Amino acid sequence: MTSAEARELLGTDKLTRAHIEDFDVFPLSRWVGRCAVLHDDQGEPHEIYFWGHSGD
């Protein structure tokens, strides 16, 4: 996800694990995968989160 998408849909571009439950605002299409950089409590990049939907 881009920083602009995160700001528009979630109000911040410093996403954390707490935001994962809000990722359902992103449209899911078949055969699409997404990823987001998640930040720690100090605002530093900490991990990458992947999600998506197969065509099955």
All heavy atoms as a GROMACS GRO file, in nm:
protein
  452
    1MET      N    1   0.085  -0.116   0.000
    1MET     CA    2   0.000   0.000   0.000
    1MET      C    3   0.089   0.122   0.000
    1MET      O    4   0.198   0.122   0.057
    1MET     CB    5  -0.094  -0.009   0.119
    1MET     CG    6  -0.080   0.095   0.223
    1MET     SD    7  -0.194   0.089   0.361
    1MET     CE    8  -0.219  -0.080   0.395
    2THR      N    9   0.043   0.225  -0.065
    2THR     CA   10   0.122   0.348  -0.070
    2THR      C   11   0.094   0.433   0.054
    2THR      O   12  -0.008   0.415   0.122
    2THR     CB   13   0.088   0.429  -0.195
    2THR    OG1   14  -0.047   0.476  -0.184
    2THR    CG2   15   0.106   0.348  -0.322
    3SER      N   16   0.183   0.526   0.080
    3SER     CA   17   0.162   0.619   0.192
    3SER      C   18   0.035   0.700   0.172
    3SER      O   19  -0.039   0.725   0.266
    3SER     CB   20   0.282   0.713   0.206
    3SER     OG   21   0.396   0.642   0.243
    4ALA      N   22   0.010   0.740   0.048
    4ALA     CA   23  -0.111   0.818   0.017
    4ALA      C   24  -0.238   0.737   0.047
    4ALA      O   25  -0.333   0.790   0.104
    4ALA     CB   26  -0.110   0.863  -0.128
    5GLU      N   27  -0.240   0.609   0.011
    5GLU     CA   28  -0.356   0.523   0.042
    5GLU      C   29  -0.376   0.512   0.192
    5GLU      O   30  -0.488   0.520   0.241
    5GLU     CB   31  -0.336   0.383  -0.015
    5GLU     CG   32  -0.349   0.372  -0.164
    5GLU     CD   33  -0.318   0.232  -0.210
    5GLU    OE1   34  -0.216   0.174  -0.170
    5GLU    OE2   35  -0.400   0.180  -0.288
    6ALA      N   36  -0.268   0.491   0.264
    6ALA     CA   37  -0.277   0.476   0.409
    6ALA      C   38  -0.331   0.604   0.472
    6ALA      O   39  -0.420   0.598   0.558
    6ALA     CB   40  -0.140   0.442   0.467
    7ARG      N   41  -0.280   0.720   0.430
    7ARG     CA   42  -0.328   0.847   0.485
    7ARG      C   43  -0.475   0.869   0.453
    7ARG      O   44  -0.554   0.911   0.537
    7ARG     CB   45  -0.245   0.964   0.432
    7ARG     CG   46  -0.116   0.986   0.504
    7ARG     CD   47  -0.050   1.116   0.465
    7ARG     NE   48  -0.028   1.129   0.322
    7ARG     CZ   49   0.080   1.084   0.256
    7ARG    NH1   50   0.175   1.023   0.323
    7ARG    NH2   51   0.090   1.100   0.127
    8GLU      N   52  -0.514   0.841   0.328
    8GLU     CA   53  -0.653   0.864   0.286
    8GLU      C   54  -0.751   0.772   0.357
    8GLU      O   55  -0.856   0.816   0.404
    8GLU     CB   56  -0.664   0.843   0.135
    8GLU     CG   57  -0.805   0.865   0.083
    8GLU     CD   58  -0.815   0.841  -0.067
    8GLU    OE1   59  -0.714   0.857  -0.137
    8GLU    OE2   60  -0.925   0.806  -0.112
    9LEU      N   61  -0.717   0.644   0.367
    9LEU     CA   62  -0.812   0.547   0.421
    9LEU      C   63  -0.801   0.523   0.571
    9LEU      O   64  -0.898   0.487   0.636
    9LEU     CB   65  -0.800   0.414   0.347
    9LEU     CG   66  -0.835   0.421   0.197
    9LEU    CD1   67  -0.799   0.293   0.127
    9LEU    CD2   68  -0.983   0.453   0.180
   10LEU      N   69  -0.680   0.544   0.627
   10LEU     CA   70  -0.660   0.513   0.769
   10LEU      C   71  -0.612   0.632   0.851
   10LEU      O   72  -0.597   0.623   0.971
   10LEU     CB   73  -0.562   0.396   0.784
   10LEU     CG   74  -0.610   0.266   0.718
   10LEU    CD1   75  -0.499   0.163   0.720
   10LEU    CD2   76  -0.734   0.213   0.785
   11GLY      N   77  -0.583   0.745   0.784
   11GLY     CA   78  -0.548   0.866   0.856
   11GLY      C   79  -0.403   0.879   0.898
   11GLY      O   80  -0.368   0.973   0.968
   12THR      N   81  -0.318   0.786   0.857
   12THR     CA   82  -0.176   0.792   0.893
   12THR      C   83  -0.096   0.712   0.792
   12THR      O   84  -0.150   0.623   0.727
   12THR     CB   85  -0.151   0.735   1.034
   12THR    OG1   86  -0.012   0.750   1.066
   12THR    CG2   87  -0.190   0.590   1.047
   13ASP      N   88   0.030   0.747   0.778
   13ASP     CA   89   0.117   0.665   0.694
   13ASP      C   90   0.218   0.587   0.779
   13ASP      O   91   0.305   0.520   0.728
   13ASP     CB   92   0.188   0.747   0.587
   13ASP     CG   93   0.273   0.860   0.642
   13ASP    OD1   94   0.275   0.879   0.765
   13ASP    OD2   95   0.337   0.928   0.562
   14LYS      N   96   0.204   0.593   0.911
   14LYS     CA   97   0.285   0.514   1.004
   14LYS      C   98   0.197   0.405   1.063
   14LYS      O   99   0.147   0.415   1.176
   14LYS     CB  100   0.341   0.602   1.116
   14LYS     CG  101   0.431   0.711   1.070
   14LYS     CD  102   0.572   0.665   1.064
   14LYS     CE  103   0.661   0.786   1.030
   14LYS     NZ  104   0.797   0.754   1.029
   15LEU      N  105   0.174   0.302   0.984
   15LEU     CA  106   0.084   0.194   1.027
   15LEU      C  107   0.151   0.105   1.130
   15LEU      O  108   0.272   0.086   1.129
   15LEU     CB  109   0.044   0.112   0.905
   15LEU     CG  110  -0.026   0.190   0.794
   15LEU    CD1  111  -0.044   0.104   0.671
   15LEU    CD2  112  -0.159   0.244   0.843
   16THR      N  113   0.068   0.050   1.220
   16THR     CA  114   0.115  -0.042   1.323
   16THR      C  115   0.029  -0.168   1.318
   16THR      O  116  -0.067  -0.176   1.242
   16THR     CB  117   0.103   0.021   1.463
   16THR    OG1  118  -0.036   0.038   1.492
   16THR    CG2  119   0.175   0.154   1.472
   17ARG      N  120   0.064  -0.267   1.400
   17ARG     CA  121  -0.017  -0.390   1.406
   17ARG      C  122  -0.162  -0.359   1.442
   17ARG      O  123  -0.253  -0.429   1.402
   17ARG     CB  124   0.040  -0.487   1.508
   17ARG     CG  125   0.164  -0.556   1.458
   17ARG     CD  126   0.212  -0.662   1.557
   17ARG     NE  127   0.276  -0.766   1.479
   17ARG     CZ  128   0.219  -0.880   1.445
   17ARG    NH1  129   0.098  -0.907   1.483
   17ARG    NH2  130   0.285  -0.969   1.373
   18ALA      N  131  -0.186  -0.254   1.517
   18ALA     CA  132  -0.323  -0.216   1.556
   18ALA      C  133  -0.408  -0.179   1.434
   18ALA      O  134  -0.530  -0.191   1.440
   18ALA     CB  135  -0.320  -0.101   1.656
   19HIS      N  136  -0.347  -0.136   1.326
   19HIS     CA  137  -0.421  -0.098   1.206
   19HIS      C  138  -0.466  -0.218   1.122
   19HIS      O  139  -0.553  -0.204   1.038
   19HIS     CB  140  -0.336  -0.006   1.118
   19HIS     CG  141  -0.316   0.129   1.177
   19HIS    ND1  142  -0.198   0.166   1.236
   19HIS    CD2  143  -0.399   0.235   1.187
   19HIS    CE1  144  -0.208   0.290   1.280
   19HIS    NE2  145  -0.329   0.334   1.252
   20ILE      N  146  -0.406  -0.335   1.144
   20ILE     CA  147  -0.437  -0.450   1.059
   20ILE      C  148  -0.586  -0.479   1.055
   20ILE      O  149  -0.642  -0.507   0.949
   20ILE     CB  150  -0.359  -0.575   1.106
   20ILE    CG1  151  -0.209  -0.555   1.080
   20ILE    CG2  152  -0.409  -0.700   1.035
   20ILE    CD1  153  -0.121  -0.663   1.140
   21GLU      N  154  -0.654  -0.468   1.167
   21GLU     CA  155  -0.798  -0.496   1.169
   21GLU      C  156  -0.877  -0.397   1.084
   21GLU      O  157  -0.991  -0.426   1.045
   21GLU     CB  158  -0.852  -0.498   1.312
   21GLU     CG  159  -0.839  -0.365   1.383
   21GLU     CD  160  -0.873  -0.373   1.530
   21GLU    OE1  161  -0.838  -0.474   1.595
   21GLU    OE2  162  -0.935  -0.278   1.581
   22ASP      N  163  -0.819  -0.283   1.049
   22ASP     CA  164  -0.885  -0.184   0.965
   22ASP      C  165  -0.853  -0.199   0.817
   22ASP      O  166  -0.904  -0.122   0.734
   22ASP     CB  167  -0.846  -0.043   1.010
   22ASP     CG  168  -0.887  -0.014   1.152
   22ASP    OD1  169  -0.995  -0.062   1.193
   22ASP    OD2  170  -0.812   0.055   1.222
   23PHE      N  171  -0.770  -0.296   0.780
   23PHE     CA  172  -0.731  -0.312   0.641
   23PHE      C  173  -0.846  -0.357   0.552
   23PHE      O  174  -0.833  -0.357   0.430
   23PHE     CB  175  -0.615  -0.410   0.627
   23PHE     CG  176  -0.481  -0.354   0.670
   23PHE    CD1  177  -0.468  -0.227   0.720
   23PHE    CD2  178  -0.368  -0.432   0.661
   23PHE    CE1  179  -0.345  -0.176   0.761
   23PHE    CE2  180  -0.244  -0.383   0.699
   23PHE     CZ  181  -0.233  -0.256   0.749
   24ASP      N  182  -0.960  -0.392   0.609
   24ASP     CA  183  -1.075  -0.432   0.528
   24ASP      C  184  -1.134  -0.314   0.450
   24ASP      O  185  -1.220  -0.334   0.365
   24ASP     CB  186  -1.182  -0.502   0.611
   24ASP     CG  187  -1.239  -0.414   0.722
   24ASP    OD1  188  -1.188  -0.304   0.745
   24ASP    OD2  189  -1.335  -0.460   0.786
   25VAL      N  190  -1.087  -0.192   0.473
   25VAL     CA  191  -1.132  -0.077   0.393
   25VAL      C  192  -1.073  -0.080   0.252
   25VAL      O  193  -1.122  -0.013   0.163
   25VAL     CB  194  -1.098   0.059   0.459
   25VAL    CG1  195  -1.168   0.074   0.593
   25VAL    CG2  196  -0.949   0.081   0.470
   26PHE      N  197  -0.968  -0.161   0.232
   26PHE     CA  198  -0.909  -0.173   0.100
   26PHE      C  199  -0.987  -0.276   0.020
   26PHE      O  200  -1.013  -0.385   0.067
   26PHE     CB  201  -0.762  -0.216   0.110
   26PHE     CG  202  -0.678  -0.112   0.178
   26PHE    CD1  203  -0.648  -0.123   0.313
   26PHE    CD2  204  -0.630  -0.003   0.108
   26PHE    CE1  205  -0.571  -0.027   0.377
   26PHE    CE2  206  -0.552   0.093   0.171
   26PHE     CZ  207  -0.524   0.081   0.304
   27PRO      N  208  -1.027  -0.241  -0.101
   27PRO     CA  209  -1.104  -0.336  -0.181
   27PRO      C  210  -1.026  -0.463  -0.209
   27PRO      O  211  -0.906  -0.457  -0.237
   27PRO     CB  212  -1.133  -0.260  -0.310
   27PRO     CG  213  -1.054  -0.135  -0.307
   27PRO     CD  214  -0.998  -0.118  -0.170
   28LEU      N  215  -1.093  -0.577  -0.199
   28LEU     CA  216  -1.031  -0.705  -0.231
   28LEU      C  217  -1.078  -0.749  -0.368
   28LEU      O  218  -1.198  -0.757  -0.393
   28LEU     CB  219  -1.070  -0.811  -0.128
   28LEU     CG  220  -0.996  -0.812   0.003
   28LEU    CD1  221  -1.044  -0.926   0.090
   28LEU    CD2  222  -0.846  -0.828  -0.020
   29SER      N  223  -0.984  -0.776  -0.454
   29SER     CA  224  -1.014  -0.830  -0.585
   29SER      C  225  -0.947  -0.966  -0.594
   29SER      O  226  -0.847  -0.992  -0.527
   29SER     CB  227  -0.960  -0.739  -0.694
   29SER     OG  228  -1.017  -0.611  -0.686
   30ARG      N  229  -1.001  -1.051  -0.678
   30ARG     CA  230  -0.938  -1.181  -0.697
   30ARG      C  231  -0.800  -1.164  -0.757
   30ARG      O  232  -0.776  -1.077  -0.838
   30ARG     CB  233  -1.025  -1.265  -0.789
   30ARG     CG  234  -1.156  -1.306  -0.722
   30ARG     CD  235  -1.243  -1.380  -0.817
   30ARG     NE  236  -1.171  -1.499  -0.862
   30ARG     CZ  237  -1.230  -1.609  -0.903
   30ARG    NH1  238  -1.360  -1.617  -0.904
   30ARG    NH2  239  -1.159  -1.712  -0.943
   31TRP      N  240  -0.709  -1.249  -0.713
   31TRP     CA  241  -0.572  -1.254  -0.762
   31TRP      C  242  -0.494  -1.126  -0.731
   31TRP      O  243  -0.411  -1.081  -0.809
   31TRP     CB  244  -0.568  -1.285  -0.911
   31TRP     CG  245  -0.627  -1.418  -0.943
   31TRP    CD1  246  -0.746  -1.440  -1.006
   31TRP    CD2  247  -0.576  -1.546  -0.909
   31TRP    NE1  248  -0.771  -1.574  -1.014
   31TRP    CE2  249  -0.667  -1.642  -0.956
   31TRP    CE3  250  -0.462  -1.590  -0.844
   31TRP    CZ2  251  -0.648  -1.778  -0.940
   31TRP    CZ3  252  -0.444  -1.727  -0.829
   31TRP    CH2  253  -0.536  -1.818  -0.876
   32VAL      N  254  -0.523  -1.064  -0.618
   32VAL     CA  255  -0.453  -0.942  -0.578
   32VAL      C  256  -0.389  -0.964  -0.442
   32VAL      O  257  -0.452  -1.017  -0.350
   32VAL     CB  258  -0.550  -0.822  -0.572
   32VAL    CG1  259  -0.482  -0.700  -0.512
   32VAL    CG2  260  -0.603  -0.790  -0.709
   33GLY      N  261  -0.264  -0.925  -0.429
   33GLY     CA  262  -0.195  -0.928  -0.302
   33GLY      C  263  -0.147  -0.788  -0.268
   33GLY      O  264  -0.120  -0.707  -0.355
   34ARG      N  265  -0.140  -0.760  -0.140
   34ARG     CA  266  -0.096  -0.628  -0.094
   34ARG      C  267   0.004  -0.648   0.019
   34ARG      O  268   0.009  -0.753   0.081
   34ARG     CB  269  -0.215  -0.548  -0.044
   34ARG     CG  270  -0.320  -0.529  -0.154
   34ARG     CD  271  -0.414  -0.422  -0.118
   34ARG     NE  272  -0.344  -0.296  -0.120
   34ARG     CZ  273  -0.394  -0.184  -0.170
   34ARG    NH1  274  -0.514  -0.183  -0.220
   34ARG    NH2  275  -0.327  -0.073  -0.167
   35CYS      N  276   0.076  -0.542   0.049
   35CYS     CA  277   0.165  -0.544   0.165
   35CYS      C  278   0.171  -0.404   0.224
   35CYS      O  279   0.140  -0.305   0.158
   35CYS     CB  280   0.304  -0.593   0.129
   35CYS     SG  281   0.399  -0.484   0.023
   36ALA      N  282   0.206  -0.398   0.352
   36ALA     CA  283   0.219  -0.271   0.423
   36ALA      C  284   0.336  -0.281   0.519
   36ALA      O  285   0.357  -0.385   0.582
   36ALA     CB  286   0.091  -0.240   0.500
   37VAL      N  287   0.410  -0.174   0.531
   37VAL     CA  288   0.516  -0.165   0.630
   37VAL      C  289   0.452  -0.124   0.762
   37VAL      O  290   0.382  -0.024   0.769
   37VAL     CB  291   0.623  -0.061   0.588
   37VAL    CG1  292   0.727  -0.044   0.698
   37VAL    CG2  293   0.688  -0.102   0.457
   38LEU      N  294   0.475  -0.205   0.865
   38LEU     CA  295   0.422  -0.175   0.998
   38LEU      C  296   0.534  -0.117   1.084
   38LEU      O  297   0.649  -0.160   1.074
   38LEU     CB  298   0.366  -0.301   1.063
   38LEU     CG  299   0.253  -0.370   0.986
   38LEU    CD1  300   0.204  -0.492   1.063
   38LEU    CD2  301   0.139  -0.276   0.955
   39HIS      N  302   0.499  -0.021   1.167
   39HIS     CA  303   0.597   0.051   1.248
   39HIS      C  304   0.584   0.012   1.396
   39HIS      O  305   0.476  -0.026   1.442
   39HIS     CB  306   0.576   0.202   1.232
   39HIS     CG  307   0.600   0.247   1.092
   39HIS    ND1  308   0.510   0.227   0.991
   39HIS    CD2  309   0.706   0.310   1.036
   39HIS    CE1  310   0.559   0.277   0.878
   39HIS    NE2  311   0.677   0.327   0.904
   40ASP      N  312   0.694   0.025   1.469
   40ASP     CA  313   0.692  -0.004   1.612
   40ASP      C  314   0.643   0.119   1.689
   40ASP      O  315   0.603   0.220   1.630
   40ASP     CB  316   0.830  -0.050   1.661
   40ASP     CG  317   0.941   0.053   1.643
   40ASP    OD1  318   0.910   0.174   1.624
   40ASP    OD2  319   1.058   0.014   1.648
   41ASP      N  320   0.647   0.111   1.822
   41ASP     CA  321   0.596   0.220   1.907
   41ASP      C  322   0.675   0.350   1.893
   41ASP      O  323   0.625   0.457   1.926
   41ASP     CB  324   0.597   0.177   2.054
   41ASP     CG  325   0.497   0.066   2.081
   41ASP    OD1  326   0.400   0.052   2.003
   41ASP    OD2  327   0.516  -0.006   2.181
   42GLN      N  328   0.798   0.341   1.843
   42GLN     CA  329   0.881   0.461   1.823
   42GLN      C  330   0.864   0.518   1.681
   42GLN      O  331   0.930   0.614   1.645
   42GLN     CB  332   1.028   0.429   1.847
   42GLN     CG  333   1.063   0.405   1.992
   42GLN     CD  334   1.016   0.268   2.041
   42GLN    OE1  335   1.026   0.169   1.969
   42GLN    NE2  336   0.963   0.263   2.162
   43GLY      N  337   0.777   0.456   1.600
   43GLY     CA  338   0.754   0.505   1.465
   43GLY      C  339   0.854   0.456   1.362
   43GLY      O  340   0.858   0.506   1.250
   44GLU      N  341   0.934   0.357   1.400
   44GLU     CA  342   1.035   0.302   1.309
   44GLU      C  343   0.977   0.181   1.235
   44GLU      O  344   0.902   0.102   1.292
   44GLU     CB  345   1.159   0.258   1.388
   44GLU     CG  346   1.230   0.371   1.457
   44GLU     CD  347   1.285   0.473   1.360
   44GLU    OE1  348   1.339   0.432   1.255
   44GLU    OE2  349   1.274   0.594   1.388
   45PRO      N  350   1.012   0.163   1.107
   45PRO     CA  351   0.968   0.044   1.035
   45PRO      C  352   1.011  -0.081   1.108
   45PRO      O  353   1.126  -0.092   1.154
   45PRO     CB  354   1.039   0.056   0.900
   45PRO     CG  355   1.074   0.200   0.887
   45PRO     CD  356   1.096   0.250   1.026
   46HIS      N  357   0.918  -0.177   1.123
   46HIS     CA  358   0.946  -0.294   1.205
   46HIS      C  359   0.921  -0.425   1.131
   46HIS      O  360   0.994  -0.522   1.151
   46HIS     CB  361   0.862  -0.287   1.333
   46HIS     CG  362   0.885  -0.399   1.427
   46HIS    ND1  363   1.002  -0.413   1.497
   46HIS    CD2  364   0.806  -0.502   1.462
   46HIS    CE1  365   0.994  -0.522   1.572
   46HIS    NE2  366   0.877  -0.578   1.553
   47GLU      N  367   0.817  -0.431   1.050
   47GLU     CA  368   0.786  -0.555   0.980
   47GLU      C  369   0.701  -0.524   0.856
   47GLU      O  370   0.651  -0.414   0.840
   47GLU     CB  371   0.712  -0.653   1.070
   47GLU     CG  372   0.577  -0.604   1.119
   47GLU     CD  373   0.513  -0.701   1.218
   47GLU    OE1  374   0.481  -0.814   1.179
   47GLU    OE2  375   0.498  -0.662   1.336
   48ILE      N  376   0.688  -0.624   0.770
   48ILE     CA  377   0.604  -0.612   0.652
   48ILE      C  378   0.488  -0.710   0.666
   48ILE      O  379   0.509  -0.827   0.700
   48ILE     CB  380   0.682  -0.642   0.524
   48ILE    CG1  381   0.798  -0.543   0.509
   48ILE    CG2  382   0.591  -0.634   0.402
   48ILE    CD1  383   0.890  -0.573   0.393
   49TYR      N  384   0.368  -0.661   0.645
   49TYR     CA  385   0.248  -0.743   0.656
   49TYR      C  386   0.192  -0.765   0.515
   49TYR      O  387   0.178  -0.671   0.438
   49TYR     CB  388   0.145  -0.670   0.743
   49TYR     CG  389   0.016  -0.746   0.762
   49TYR    CD1  390   0.010  -0.848   0.854
   49TYR    CD2  391  -0.097  -0.715   0.689
   49TYR    CE1  392  -0.108  -0.919   0.874
   49TYR    CE2  393  -0.215  -0.785   0.708
   49TYR     CZ  394  -0.219  -0.888   0.800
   49TYR     OH  395  -0.335  -0.958   0.818
   50PHE      N  396   0.163  -0.890   0.481
   50PHE     CA  397   0.109  -0.927   0.351
   50PHE      C  398  -0.032  -0.980   0.366
   50PHE      O  399  -0.062  -1.050   0.463
   50PHE     CB  400   0.193  -1.038   0.287
   50PHE     CG  401   0.334  -0.997   0.254
   50PHE    CD1  402   0.436  -1.013   0.347
   50PHE    CD2  403   0.364  -0.945   0.130
   50PHE    CE1  404   0.566  -0.977   0.317
   50PHE    CE2  405   0.494  -0.907   0.100
   50PHE     CZ  406   0.594  -0.923   0.192
   51TRP      N  407  -0.121  -0.947   0.271
   51TRP     CA  408  -0.255  -1.004   0.268
   51TRP      C  409  -0.305  -0.998   0.125
   51TRP      O  410  -0.250  -0.933   0.039
   51TRP     CB  411  -0.349  -0.934   0.365
   51TRP     CG  412  -0.401  -0.799   0.322
   51TRP    CD1  413  -0.524  -0.772   0.271
   51TRP    CD2  414  -0.334  -0.673   0.330
   51TRP    NE1  415  -0.538  -0.638   0.246
   51TRP    CE2  416  -0.421  -0.576   0.281
   51TRP    CE3  417  -0.210  -0.633   0.372
   51TRP    CZ2  418  -0.388  -0.440   0.272
   51TRP    CZ3  419  -0.175  -0.501   0.363
   51TRP    CH2  420  -0.264  -0.406   0.316
   52GLY      N  421  -0.410  -1.073   0.098
   52GLY     CA  422  -0.465  -1.072  -0.037
   52GLY      C  423  -0.572  -1.178  -0.053
   52GLY      O  424  -0.621  -1.235   0.043
   53HIS      N  425  -0.604  -1.205  -0.179
   53HIS     CA  426  -0.711  -1.297  -0.211
   53HIS      C  427  -0.674  -1.373  -0.337
   53HIS      O  428  -0.641  -1.313  -0.439
   53HIS     CB  429  -0.840  -1.219  -0.234
   53HIS     CG  430  -0.961  -1.302  -0.249
   53HIS    ND1  431  -1.000  -1.353  -0.369
   53HIS    CD2  432  -1.048  -1.346  -0.158
   53HIS    CE1  433  -1.109  -1.424  -0.353
   53HIS    NE2  434  -1.141  -1.421  -0.225
   54SER      N  435  -0.678  -1.504  -0.327
   54SER     CA  436  -0.652  -1.585  -0.446
   54SER      C  437  -0.779  -1.596  -0.529
   54SER      O  438  -0.884  -1.550  -0.489
   54SER     CB  439  -0.604  -1.725  -0.406
   54SER     OG  440  -0.710  -1.800  -0.352
   55GLY      N  441  -0.768  -1.656  -0.642
   55GLY     CA  442  -0.885  -1.671  -0.727
   55GLY      C  443  -0.966  -1.795  -0.696
   55GLY      O  444  -1.067  -1.821  -0.760
   56ASP      N  445  -0.923  -1.870  -0.596
   56ASP     CA  446  -0.994  -1.995  -0.562
   56ASP      C  447  -1.124  -1.969  -0.492
   56ASP      O  448  -1.143  -1.879  -0.421
   56ASP     CB  449  -0.907  -2.083  -0.474
   56ASP     CG  450  -0.781  -2.125  -0.545
   56ASP    OD1  451  -0.778  -2.120  -0.669
   56ASP    OD2  452  -0.685  -2.164  -0.477
   0.00000   0.00000   0.00000
